[in-house]
């Protein structure tokens, strides 16, 4: 979208993009949605290993958002292939464009901010017409906040003198490069402001009331700003000022009422909008769906940032609406007729009835933490199947930095889900750090008639587990391990359909835990349709006899030591090439290490004299078990002479440096 052409955006929104178009129309085993990236080829079934008859692709536009469906766009250029923050040309006067892009230009007559026909003279590109500073409609000059004087105080003038104010609201925060204004050719040399100030407000509501100058009218209403230009004794008819490179949403002009004129008031910006945002409309998938991985493509500038997130819900409205009942402070979610309040009925309430809007936490997730943009992919809702989705992208562009760009979002869904719900919990809930523990993963499925069901359970673990057995309704059943590795397990069990709905499934396995609050996520899927999105399990009460209702496991008291088990496969290594004890297997556990990657674990070899021989291994720390094979060499790979040596393990974390030692012999 060309810069500032919001009119075109409005026409596009009216072009027929209906929320229904977001909906999932024909159910298939796998449907892939893409928002944006319209210049890219459409994905094909083969890309996902899906039979063509079971694959559907839905292309959506960045521009198919609607305010009435909870979507919004702020200071972004929208194109079929991407979205990115608006940029300003420092040679283009913004003043005539402010209203087009959703901003405003107003004066205050003591009763509030108003449009006035004479304001149009400030940007009509006609130097013979001017705004006059001596007409009515002024108000008492603004006061300074503590430590700062108002303009009349600074001039030593009448404290009840009247001032004129222009408020230029840009509709969002931008970097203003220059401000220039001047009078008419006929009277500009004599009728110009003798005293004035320019001020800025960045639009941050948290700073309201704390800026240098505060203009109040009708009691409590106010606007405040920081002074960036001050001329108390001006002698120039043409004024041109460079502003500091800081975000500006509101530009204020203040001058005592008098015989002055301004023919043209010009504002020139530069760079990208410091903050811009995109919130998609609520996307209706047409029914509960299992949400797959979200992927994206774009360019995050070295100095900028794109904060991207997504949330799911069960209703078309993510909010809860409240009404005052006028019985004390009582609030109700219901209208006077007993019906639940909706967005429409809430807007029809009288002003005194409206008691606020809050997130609907019962039917919607709150916005989760932002994804790592550099990863290019992330999991969406893993709580349960969802019918409704919404995405949010916030763009942060510091002054002078390059622009960031988001090309597309893409995700896959499976409909219908394997089951209406799959609740799971794990026992025990508290274990010893690094100790082999027998876990029971309890799964309670709700499979309704017509849902395909499942025959495979996936459990993620912090270390390679050891599967022991599987039970259904207390009876041991046959099972097959499809995968067991350092990330977890996949086990095939007898098919769970609607005839087994509500029967407790228990997967018994052994594993170790190294970090407090370790989560064991799980999912179910159908091995006959491996291309479908796996359905995540929902933490909850799967077994009344277990009082956990979670998939997280705590650690018993571990103290502050970050090094747990530190073991060697042998006390002697004999690197003579006979394939017997040629290498030493070293294993150590890092326990409850905070901020993975924030410190270093170092394995170093010393002689008996205390001299360092070399660093054998160095890695960023993360909770878990670390494996290392040592062939009896020094830090440079040179074979060591026979003798006794000391292995020193050190962990440098934020809180402290922990160490542990083991002795080892080299022999031939």
C-alpha positions in Angstrom: 0.0 0.0 0.0 1.5 3.4 -0.9 2.4 5.5 2.1 -0.6 7.0 4.0 -3.2 5.9 1.4 -5.7 4.7 4.1 -8.5 5.6 1.7 -7.5 2.7 -0.5 -7.4 0.4 2.5 -11.0 1.4 3.4 -12.1 0.6 -0.1 -10.4 -2.8 0.0 -12.1 -3.6 3.3 -15.5 -2.9 1.6 -14.5 -4.9 -1.5 -16.2 -7.9 -0.1 -13.9 -9.5 2.4 -16.3 -11.1 4.8 -15.4 -12.9 7.9 -17.2 -16.0 6.5 -14.3 -16.2 3.9 -12.0 -17.1 6.8 -14.1 -20.1 7.6 -13.2 -23.7 6.8 -15.6 -24.6 4.0 -14.8 -28.2 3.1 -13.5 -30.5 5.8 -10.4 -32.5 4.8 -7.8 -34.5 6.6 -5.3 -31.6 6.3 -6.0 -27.9 5.5 -3.2 -25.4 5.1 -3.9 -21.7 5.6 -1.6 -19.0 4.4 -2.1 -15.3 5.3 -0.1 -13.0 2.9 2.6 -14.3 0.6 0.2 -14.1 -2.3 3.1 -13.9 -4.8 4.4 -17.3 -3.7 3.3 -20.6 -5.3 0.6 -22.5 -3.4 1.8 -25.5 -1.4 0.8 -28.9 -2.7 -0.3 -32.1 -1.1 3.0 -33.8 -1.8 4.8 -31.2 0.3 3.0 -32.5 3.4 2.9 -36.2 2.3 -0.9 -36.0 2.0 -3.1 -37.8 -0.6 -4.4 -35.1 -2.9 -8.0 -35.9 -2.0 -7.2 -35.2 1.6 -5.5 -31.9 1.1 -6.9 -28.4 0.9 -5.2 -25.0 0.7 -6.8 -21.7 1.8 -5.1 -18.4 0.7 -5.9 -15.3 2.7 -4.9 -11.7 2.3 -3.3 -9.4 4.8 -6.0 -6.9 3.8 -8.9 -9.2 4.7 -9.2 -8.0 8.3 -12.3 -6.3 9.8 -12.5 -4.0 12.7 -15.9 -5.5 13.6 -14.3 -8.9 13.8 -11.7 -7.6 16.3 -9.0 -7.0 13.7 -7.0 -3.8 13.5 -4.1 -2.3 11.6 -1.9 0.5 12.9 0.7 2.3 10.8 1.4 -0.5 8.4 1.6 -0.7 4.7 -0.4 -3.8 3.5 0.6 -5.5 0.3 -0.4 -8.9 -1.1 3.1 -10.2 -0.5 3.9 -8.6 2.9 3.2 -6.1 5.6 5.7 -3.6 7.0 5.7 -0.3 9.0 4.9 2.8 7.1 7.8 5.0 6.2 8.0 8.8 5.8 9.7 10.8 3.1 11.5 13.7 4.7 10.7 15.8 1.6 6.9 15.3 1.9 4.8 17.7 4.0 2.7 15.5 6.2 0.2 18.2 7.3 -2.2 17.9 4.4 -2.1 14.0 4.8 -2.8 13.9 8.6 -6.6 13.6 8.3 -6.4 11.1 5.5 -4.4 8.7 7.6 -6.6 8.8 10.6 -5.1 11.7 12.5 -6.6 15.1 13.3 -5.8 18.8 13.3 -7.7 20.8 16.0 -7.8 23.9 18.1 -9.1 24.3 21.7 -11.7 27.0 22.4 -11.9 26.3 26.1 -14.6 23.7 25.7 -12.6 21.0 23.9 -10.7 20.2 20.8 -12.6 21.2 17.7 -12.2 21.4 13.9 -12.4 24.9 12.5 -12.5 25.9 8.9 -9.7 28.4 9.4 -7.3 25.5 10.2 -7.5 24.4 6.6 -5.5 27.5 5.7 -2.5 25.9 7.4 -2.1 23.3 4.7 -4.0 24.6 1.6 -0.7 25.3 -0.2 -1.9 28.9 -0.6 0.4 31.4 1.0 -2.1 34.2 0.6 -4.5 32.6 3.2 -3.6 32.4 6.8 -4.8 31.4 10.3 -5.2 34.5 12.5 -4.0 34.5 16.1 -6.2 37.3 17.3 -9.7 35.8 16.6 -11.9 34.3 19.4 -11.7 30.8 20.7 -8.6 30.9 22.8 -8.2 29.8 26.4 -6.0 30.4 29.4 -2.4 29.6 28.8 -1.1 26.2 30.0 0.7 25.8 33.2 4.0 24.1 33.7 4.4 20.9 35.8 6.8 21.1 38.8 10.1 22.4 37.7 8.9 23.9 34.4 7.2 27.3 33.7 4.2 27.9 31.5 4.8 30.3 28.6 3.2 33.3 30.3 5.2 32.6 33.4 8.4 32.4 31.3 7.4 35.7 29.7 6.6 37.3 33.1 3.2 38.3 31.7 -0.4 38.1 32.9 -1.1 34.7 34.5 -4.6 34.7 33.1 -3.6 35.6 29.6 -5.1 33.7 26.7 -3.2 31.5 24.3 -3.9 29.8 21.0 -3.2 26.1 20.5 -2.9 23.8 17.5 -2.9 20.1 18.1 -1.6 17.9 15.3 -2.4 14.3 16.1 -0.5 12.1 13.5 -2.6 9.1 14.3 0.4 7.2 15.5 4.0 7.7 16.6 6.5 8.8 14.0 9.9 10.5 14.0 9.4 14.2 13.1 12.5 15.6 11.3 11.5 19.2 10.7 8.7 21.7 11.4 8.4 24.9 9.3 5.9 27.7 9.3 5.5 31.2 8.0 3.1 34.0 7.3 1.6 35.5 4.1 3.8 37.4 1.6 1.8 40.6 2.2 2.0 40.8 6.0 4.4 38.0 7.0 7.2 40.3 7.9 5.1 42.0 10.6 2.3 39.6 11.6 4.3 36.6 12.9 4.3 34.9 16.4 6.5 36.9 18.7 6.5 34.2 21.4 5.7 30.5 20.9 6.6 27.0 21.9 6.5 23.6 20.1 5.9 20.5 22.2 5.6 16.8 21.6 3.7 13.9 23.1 4.7 10.3 22.1 1.2 8.9 22.8 2.3 6.8 25.8 -0.7 6.9 28.2 1.6 5.9 31.1 3.4 9.2 30.8 0.2 11.3 30.9 0.3 14.0 33.6 4.1 13.7 33.9 5.2 15.8 30.9 6.5 19.4 31.2 3.5 21.4 30.2 -0.2 20.6 31.0 -3.1 22.2 29.3 -6.4 21.8 31.3 -9.9 22.8 30.2 -13.4 22.2 31.7 -12.0 21.1 35.0 -10.2 17.7 34.6 -9.6 17.2 30.8 -6.0 17.8 29.8 -3.3 17.2 27.3 0.4 17.5 28.2 3.6 17.7 26.3 7.4 18.3 26.5 8.8 21.5 25.1 11.2 20.8 22.2 11.4 24.4 20.7 11.0 27.7 22.6 11.1 31.2 21.2 10.1 33.8 23.8 11.5 36.8 21.8 11.1 35.8 18.2 12.1 38.1 15.4 12.0 35.7 12.4 9.1 35.6 10.0 10.0 32.2 8.6 10.7 29.5 11.2 12.4 26.2 10.4 13.3 23.8 13.2 15.0 20.4 13.5 13.3 18.2 16.1 15.1 15.5 18.2 14.8 12.0 16.8 12.1 10.8 19.2 8.7 9.3 18.6 6.0 11.9 18.2 2.2 11.2 18.0 1.0 14.7 19.0 2.7 18.0 18.0 1.6 21.0 19.9 1.9 24.7 18.9 1.4 27.3 21.6 1.4 31.1 21.3 -0.2 33.9 23.2 -3.3 35.3 21.5 -2.3 38.4 19.4 -1.9 39.9 16.0 0.0 37.1 14.2 -0.7 34.9 11.2 0.5 31.5 9.9 -0.1 30.9 6.2 1.4 27.4 6.0 2.4 25.0 8.8 4.6 22.2 7.5 5.6 18.9 9.2 8.2 16.6 7.7 8.8 13.1 9.0 11.5 10.5 8.5 12.1 6.8 8.8 9.6 4.1 9.8 6.9 4.3 12.4 8.6 3.4 15.7 5.7 1.1 16.6 3.2 -0.5 14.2 0.8 -3.4 14.7 -1.4 -5.9 13.0 -4.2 -7.9 14.7 -6.0 -10.3 12.4 -9.8 -10.7 12.5 -11.1 -13.7 14.4 -10.6 -16.6 12.0 -13.4 -19.1 12.1 -12.2 -22.6 11.1 -15.8 -23.8 10.9 -15.6 -26.2 13.8 -13.1 -27.6 16.3 -9.7 -28.3 14.7 -6.4 -29.6 15.8 -3.9 -26.7 15.2 -0.6 -27.5 13.7 2.7 -25.7 13.7 2.8 -22.0 12.7 5.5 -21.0 10.3 6.3 -17.6 8.9 8.7 -15.8 6.7 10.0 -12.2 6.7 12.9 -10.0 7.5 13.6 -8.7 11.0 16.1 -5.8 10.8 19.2 -5.9 13.0 18.0 -3.0 15.0 14.3 -3.7 14.9 12.0 -6.4 16.3 8.9 -8.2 15.2 6.9 -9.6 18.1 4.6 -12.4 16.8 2.0 -14.5 18.7 -1.2 -16.4 18.2 -4.1 -17.5 20.4 -7.1 -19.8 20.1 -10.6 -19.7 21.4 -14.0 -21.5 21.3 -16.2 -18.5 20.6 -16.3 -15.7 17.9 -15.8 -13.0 20.6 -12.7 -13.0 22.8 -14.2 -10.6 25.3 -16.7 -10.6 28.3 -19.0 -7.6 28.7 -20.3 -6.3 32.0 -23.2 -4.2 33.1 -23.8 -2.3 36.3 -27.0 -3.5 38.0 -27.2 -0.4 40.2 -27.3 -2.6 43.3 -24.2 -1.3 44.9 -21.1 -2.1 42.9 -22.6 -5.3 41.5 -21.8 -6.2 37.9 -23.4 -8.7 35.7 -22.6 -10.4 32.4 -26.3 -10.4 31.5 -28.6 -7.8 30.1 -31.7 -6.7 31.8 -33.7 -9.3 29.8 -31.5 -12.1 31.1 -29.5 -12.7 27.9 -25.7 -12.7 28.0 -24.3 -9.4 26.9 -22.7 -9.3 23.5 -20.5 -6.7 21.8 -23.7 -5.4 20.0 -25.9 -5.2 23.1 -23.1 -3.7 25.2 -22.7 -0.8 22.8 -26.5 -0.1 23.2 -26.2 0.3 27.0 -26.5 3.7 28.5 -23.2 5.2 29.5 -23.8 4.7 33.2 -24.6 1.0 32.6 -21.4 0.1 31.0 -19.2 -1.7 33.5 -16.2 -2.6 31.3 -14.9 -5.2 29.0 -12.6 -8.0 30.1 -10.9 -10.9 28.3 -13.0 -14.1 28.1 -10.5 -16.4 29.9 -13.1 -19.2 30.0 -13.3 -19.6 26.3 -10.1 -17.9 25.0 -6.4 -18.2 25.8 -4.7 -15.0 26.8 -2.1 -13.8 24.3 0.9 -16.1 25.0 4.5 -15.0 25.1 6.0 -13.8 21.8 7.6 -16.4 19.5 11.2 -16.2 18.6 11.0 -14.6 15.2 14.4 -16.0 14.1 13.1 -19.5 14.6 10.6 -19.2 11.8 8.2 -21.6 13.4 6.4 -22.2 16.7 3.6 -24.3 18.2 0.2 -22.7 18.6 -2.4 -23.7 21.1 -1.6 -27.1 22.6 -4.4 -27.1 25.1 -7.2 -28.5 23.0 -8.8 -28.3 19.6 -10.0 -24.8 18.7 -12.5 -23.3 16.3 -11.3 -19.7 16.4 -7.8 -18.2 15.9 -6.3 -14.8 16.0 -2.8 -13.5 15.2 -0.9 -10.5 16.4 2.3 -8.9 15.0 4.0 -5.9 16.6 6.8 -4.1 14.8 9.4 -2.1 16.7 11.6 0.2 14.6 14.1 2.4 16.4 15.1 5.8 14.8 17.5 5.4 12.0 17.1 1.7 11.7 16.1 -0.5 8.8 12.6 -1.5 8.2 11.3 -5.0 9.1 8.9 -7.0 7.0 6.5 -9.9 7.6 5.8 -11.9 4.4 3.3 -14.5 5.4 1.9 -16.7 8.2 1.1 -20.4 7.4 -0.4 -23.1 9.5 -2.1 -26.5 9.1 -5.2 -27.9 10.8 -7.0 -31.2 11.0 -10.7 -31.5 11.1 -12.5 -33.2 12.7 -10.1 -33.8 15.7 -9.3 -37.4 16.7 -11.3 -36.9 19.9 -13.5 -34.2 21.4 -11.1 -34.0 24.3 -8.0 -35.8 25.7 -7.1 -35.0 29.3 -3.8 -36.1 30.8 -1.8 -35.9 34.0 1.5 -37.4 35.2 2.5 -39.1 38.5 4.4 -38.8 40.6 4.4 -35.0 40.8 7.6 -34.6 42.8 10.8 -36.5 42.2 14.5 -36.5 43.1 16.8 -34.6 40.7 18.5 -36.8 38.2 17.1 -40.0 39.8 15.5 -42.7 37.6 11.8 -42.5 38.3 8.9 -44.7 37.3 6.3 -42.4 35.8 2.6 -43.2 35.0 1.2 -41.0 32.2 -2.6 -41.1 32.6 -4.7 -40.3 29.6 -8.5 -39.9 29.6 -10.1 -39.7 26.1 -13.5 -38.4 25.2 -14.3 -39.8 21.7 -17.7 -38.9 20.2 -19.6 -40.8 17.5 -18.1 -39.9 14.1 -14.7 -38.9 15.4 -11.8 -41.1 14.1 -10.1 -41.8 17.4 -6.5 -42.7 17.8 -4.0 -45.5 18.3 -0.8 -43.8 19.1 0.4 -41.7 22.1 3.4 -39.4 22.0 5.1 -38.2 25.2 8.0 -35.7 25.3 10.6 -36.3 28.0 13.8 -34.5 29.1 15.9 -37.6 28.5 15.5 -40.9 26.6 12.8 -42.9 28.5 12.4 -46.6 29.0 8.9 -47.9 28.3 7.6 -50.5 30.8 4.0 -51.2 30.1 0.6 -49.8 28.9 -2.8 -50.3 30.6 -6.3 -49.6 29.5 -9.0 -49.6 32.2 -6.5 -51.2 34.5 -5.8 -54.1 32.2 -2.3 -54.5 30.7 -2.5 -54.4 26.8 -0.1 -55.1 24.0 1.9 -52.1 22.8 4.6 -51.3 20.2 7.3 -48.7 20.6 7.5 -46.7 17.4 10.1 -44.3 18.7 12.2 -43.9 21.8 14.9 -41.3 21.8 16.3 -38.3 23.7 13.2 -36.3 23.0 10.6 -38.8 24.2 8.5 -41.8 23.0 5.8 -42.8 20.6 3.9 -45.9 21.5 1.1 -47.7 19.5 -1.8 -49.1 21.5 -5.1 -50.7 20.7 -7.3 -48.3 18.8 -9.3 -45.9 21.0 -12.7 -45.1 19.4 -16.0 -44.0 20.7 -16.4 -47.5 22.2 -13.5 -46.8 24.5 -14.4 -43.2 25.3 -13.9 -42.5 29.0 -11.5 -45.4 29.6 -8.3 -44.5 31.4 -5.1 -45.2 29.5 -1.8 -45.5 31.5 1.6 -45.4 29.9 4.3 -46.5 32.4 7.9 -45.5 31.7 11.1 -44.6 33.5 13.0 -41.3 33.0 14.9 -38.7 34.9 14.1 -35.0 35.6 16.7 -32.3 35.9 14.8 -29.1 36.2 12.0 -27.9 38.5 8.7 -27.7 36.7 9.7 -29.9 33.8 6.7 -30.4 31.5 5.9 -33.7 29.8 3.7 -32.6 26.8 1.8 -35.3 25.0 -0.3 -35.8 21.9 -2.4 -38.5 20.2 -2.7 -39.5 16.6 -3.9 -42.1 14.1 -1.1 -44.2 12.6 -3.2 -44.9 9.6 -3.2 -41.1 8.8 0.2 -40.0 9.9 0.0 -36.8 7.8 -2.7 -35.3 10.1 -1.9 -32.8 12.8 -1.3 -34.6 16.1 -3.8 -33.7 18.8 -2.3 -32.3 22.0 -3.4 -33.6 25.3 -4.9 -31.2 27.8 -3.5 -31.1 31.4 -6.3 -31.9 33.8 -7.9 -34.5 36.0 -7.6 -37.8 34.2 -7.7 -40.0 37.3 -9.5 -39.1 40.5 -7.0 -41.2 42.5 -4.1 -38.8 41.5 -4.1 -35.3 42.8 -1.8 -33.7 40.3 -4.0 -32.5 37.3 -0.8 -31.3 35.6 1.8 -32.5 33.2 4.7 -30.8 35.1 7.0 -32.4 37.6 8.7 -30.6 40.5 12.0 -31.5 42.1 12.7 -32.4 45.7 15.0 -30.0 47.6 18.2 -29.8 45.4 20.2 -27.1 47.2 22.2 -24.6 45.1 24.6 -27.0 43.5 24.0 -27.1 39.7 26.1 -30.3 39.2 24.4 -33.6 40.0 25.7 -37.0 38.9 29.2 -36.9 37.4 30.2 -40.4 36.3 32.9 -42.1 34.3 32.5 -45.4 32.4 35.9 -46.5 33.8 38.7 -45.1 36.0 41.2 -46.1 33.3 41.4 -45.3 29.6 43.8 -47.3 27.4 44.0 -45.5 24.0 46.2 -48.2 22.3 43.9 -49.0 19.4 42.7 -52.4 20.5 39.1 -51.2 20.7 39.0 -52.1 24.4 38.7 -49.0 26.7 40.1 -46.8 23.9 37.6 -44.1 24.9 36.2 -43.0 28.2 32.5 -42.1 28.4 31.9 -39.1 30.6 28.3 -38.2 31.8 27.2 -35.4 34.0 23.9 -34.0 35.1 23.1 -30.2 35.2 20.4 -29.6 37.7 17.8 -26.8 37.7 20.0 -24.5 35.7 18.2 -21.2 35.0 18.2 -19.4 31.6 19.4 -22.1 29.3 22.4 -20.9 27.3 23.2 -18.1 29.8 26.3 -19.8 31.2 29.1 -22.2 30.3 29.9 -25.8 31.3 33.6 -26.6 31.0 35.3 -29.9 31.3 39.1 -29.4 31.8 42.0 -31.8 32.3 44.7 -31.2 34.9 48.0 -32.9 35.8 48.8 -33.8 39.4 50.8 -30.7 39.7 47.7 -28.6 39.2 48.8 -27.4 35.7 46.0 -27.2 33.1 46.6 -29.6 30.2 43.6 -28.4 28.1 39.9 -27.9 27.8 38.2 -31.1 26.7 34.7 -29.8 26.3 32.9 -26.5 26.5 29.2 -26.0 26.0 26.4 -23.6 26.9 24.5 -24.8 29.9 21.0 -26.3 30.0 19.4 -28.6 32.5 19.9 -32.2 31.5 22.4 -35.0 31.0 25.5 -34.3 29.0 27.5 -37.1 27.3 31.1 -36.8 26.2 33.6 -39.4 24.8 37.2 -38.8 25.7 40.0 -40.7 23.8 42.7 -40.0 26.3 44.1 -36.9 24.5 44.9 -33.3 25.6 43.0 -30.2 24.5 44.8 -30.2 21.2 44.1 -33.9 20.4 47.6 -35.1 21.3 48.0 -38.5 22.9 48.8 -38.2 26.6 51.7 -40.1 28.3 50.7 -42.7 30.9 49.8 -41.3 34.3 47.1 -40.1 36.7 45.1 -37.0 35.7 42.3 -34.9 37.2 39.0 -34.0 35.4 37.6 -30.7 36.5 33.9 -29.9 35.7 32.9 -26.3 36.2 29.6 -24.6 35.6 29.6 -20.8 35.3 26.0 -19.6 35.8 24.6 -16.3 36.9 24.3 -17.3 40.5 27.8 -18.9 41.1 30.5 -21.2 39.7 30.1 -24.8 40.8 32.9 -27.4 40.4 33.3 -31.2 40.6 36.4 -33.4 40.2 37.2 -36.9 39.1 40.5 -38.7 38.8 41.3 -40.9 35.8 44.4 -42.9 34.7 45.8 -43.2 31.2 47.6 -46.5 30.5 48.9 -48.5 27.6 
